[in-house]
Amino acid sequence: MDNDRGCCTSVLSVPHMRIRDAAVFLGVSDDTVRRLVEAGTLPATSDGAGRKVIDGYELARFAREQSTTSPDPLGVHSSARNRFVGLVTDIKRDTVMAQVELQCGPFRVVSLMSSEAVDDLDLQLGSVAVAVVKSTTVIIETPEGAS
């Protein structure tokens, strides 16, 4: 039997998270998550010990609805869906190759490119740039002991 999560209910085991863990994933304080729960914005139930817990799927859906991205300064159309706007925070280069580091929101993205490309793009510390990731391999990992 299918449910709204696109999977069989007999196979799906939904993880529940405590308030503090939900806060970490949302990048907010525990108090903010409690306020979201009290306002009915983020549904919560109680676990066997009476602690408030949040359905992992509902948390993921809320996080996705609340996510924002920096506007893409390039204004180009692209088939790549993984575009990260950020600021250049480090450039290490030699005569041939360079390592460029961007801070894209909470994420650090590192690219290896030719030193000539750094010059062509006029990349400097503090420059706005867009990291575009188009890959045939994406590795998903889970915490040890997660089921």
C-alpha positions as CSV (number, residue, x, y, z in Angstrom):
1,M,0.0,0.0,0.0
2,D,1.5,3.3,-1.0
3,N,1.4,6.4,1.2
4,D,2.2,10.0,0.6
5,R,5.9,9.3,1.0
6,G,6.0,7.2,-2.1
7,C,6.8,3.9,-0.3
8,C,5.2,0.9,1.2
9,T,4.0,1.4,4.8
10,S,5.0,-2.1,5.7
11,V,8.6,-1.4,4.7
12,L,9.0,2.2,5.8
13,S,10.3,2.9,9.3
14,V,10.2,6.6,10.0
15,P,12.9,8.0,12.2
16,H,11.9,10.4,15.0
17,M,14.2,13.1,16.3
18,R,14.3,14.9,19.6
19,I,14.0,18.7,19.6
20,R,17.7,19.3,20.0
21,D,18.6,17.1,17.0
22,A,15.9,18.7,14.9
23,A,17.4,22.1,15.8
24,V,20.9,21.0,14.7
25,F,19.5,19.9,11.2
26,L,17.6,23.2,10.9
27,G,20.5,25.3,12.1
28,V,18.4,27.0,14.8
29,S,18.1,26.9,18.5
30,D,16.1,24.3,20.5
31,D,13.8,27.2,21.6
32,T,13.1,28.0,18.0
33,V,12.1,24.4,17.3
34,R,9.9,24.4,20.4
35,R,8.2,27.6,19.2
36,L,7.6,26.0,15.8
37,V,6.0,23.0,17.5
38,E,3.9,25.1,19.8
39,A,2.7,27.2,16.8
40,G,1.7,24.0,15.0
41,T,4.1,24.8,12.2
42,L,6.2,21.7,12.8
43,P,4.2,18.7,14.0
44,A,5.5,16.7,17.0
45,T,4.4,13.7,19.0
46,S,5.7,12.2,22.3
47,D,8.0,9.2,22.6
48,G,7.7,6.4,25.1
49,A,9.4,8.6,27.7
50,G,7.1,11.5,27.1
51,R,9.7,13.6,25.3
52,K,8.6,15.6,22.2
53,V,9.9,14.1,19.0
54,I,9.5,15.1,15.4
55,D,8.9,12.8,12.5
56,G,12.1,12.8,10.3
57,Y,10.1,13.1,7.1
58,E,8.1,16.1,8.4
59,L,11.3,17.7,9.5
60,A,12.9,17.1,6.0
61,R,9.8,18.5,4.3
62,F,9.8,21.6,6.6
63,A,13.5,22.2,6.0
64,R,13.0,22.0,2.2
65,E,10.1,24.4,2.3
66,Q,12.2,26.9,4.4
67,S,15.4,26.6,2.5
68,T,16.6,29.6,0.6
69,T,19.4,30.1,-1.8
70,S,21.5,33.1,-2.7
71,P,20.4,34.6,-6.0
72,D,22.5,33.3,-8.9
73,P,24.5,36.3,-10.0
74,L,25.2,34.8,-13.4
75,G,21.6,34.8,-14.6
76,V,22.2,31.8,-16.9
77,H,20.1,28.8,-17.6
78,S,21.7,25.5,-16.9
79,S,20.8,21.8,-16.8
80,A,22.9,21.4,-13.6
81,R,20.6,21.4,-10.6
82,N,23.4,21.6,-8.0
83,R,24.4,25.2,-8.2
84,F,25.9,26.8,-5.0
85,V,26.4,30.5,-4.8
86,G,29.1,31.6,-2.5
87,L,32.1,33.7,-1.7
88,V,35.7,32.8,-2.5
89,T,37.5,32.2,0.9
90,D,40.8,30.8,-0.2
91,I,42.9,30.3,-3.3
92,K,46.0,28.2,-3.3
93,R,47.9,28.2,-6.6
94,D,51.1,27.3,-8.4
95,T,52.1,27.9,-12.0
96,V,49.7,25.3,-13.4
97,M,47.0,24.4,-10.9
98,A,44.9,26.1,-8.3
99,Q,42.6,25.1,-5.4
100,V,39.7,27.5,-4.9
101,E,37.5,27.3,-1.8
102,L,34.0,28.8,-1.7
103,Q,31.8,29.3,1.4
104,C,28.3,28.6,0.1
105,G,25.9,29.2,3.0
106,P,26.9,26.6,5.6
107,F,28.8,24.5,3.1
108,R,32.4,24.6,2.0
109,V,33.0,23.8,-1.6
110,V,36.5,23.2,-3.0
111,S,37.4,23.1,-6.7
112,L,40.6,22.2,-8.5
113,M,41.2,24.1,-11.7
114,S,44.0,25.5,-13.8
115,S,45.7,28.7,-12.6
116,E,44.8,30.1,-16.0
117,A,41.1,29.6,-15.2
118,V,41.5,31.5,-11.9
119,D,42.9,34.4,-13.9
120,D,40.3,34.2,-16.6
121,L,37.5,34.2,-14.0
122,D,39.3,37.0,-12.1
123,L,38.7,35.1,-8.9
124,Q,39.9,36.9,-5.8
125,L,39.3,36.5,-2.1
126,G,35.8,37.7,-1.4
127,S,34.6,37.3,-5.0
128,V,31.1,36.0,-5.6
129,A,31.2,32.8,-7.6
130,V,28.9,29.9,-8.4
131,A,30.0,26.3,-7.9
132,V,28.2,24.0,-10.4
133,V,28.3,20.3,-9.6
134,K,27.3,17.9,-12.4
135,S,28.3,14.4,-11.4
136,T,27.3,10.8,-12.3
137,T,28.4,9.7,-8.8
138,V,26.8,10.9,-5.6
139,I,27.5,9.0,-2.5
140,I,25.0,8.9,0.4
141,E,26.1,8.0,3.8
142,T,24.2,7.5,7.1
143,P,25.4,7.7,10.7
144,E,26.7,4.4,12.2
145,G,24.0,2.5,13.9
146,A,21.2,4.3,12.0
147,S,18.5,1.9,10.6
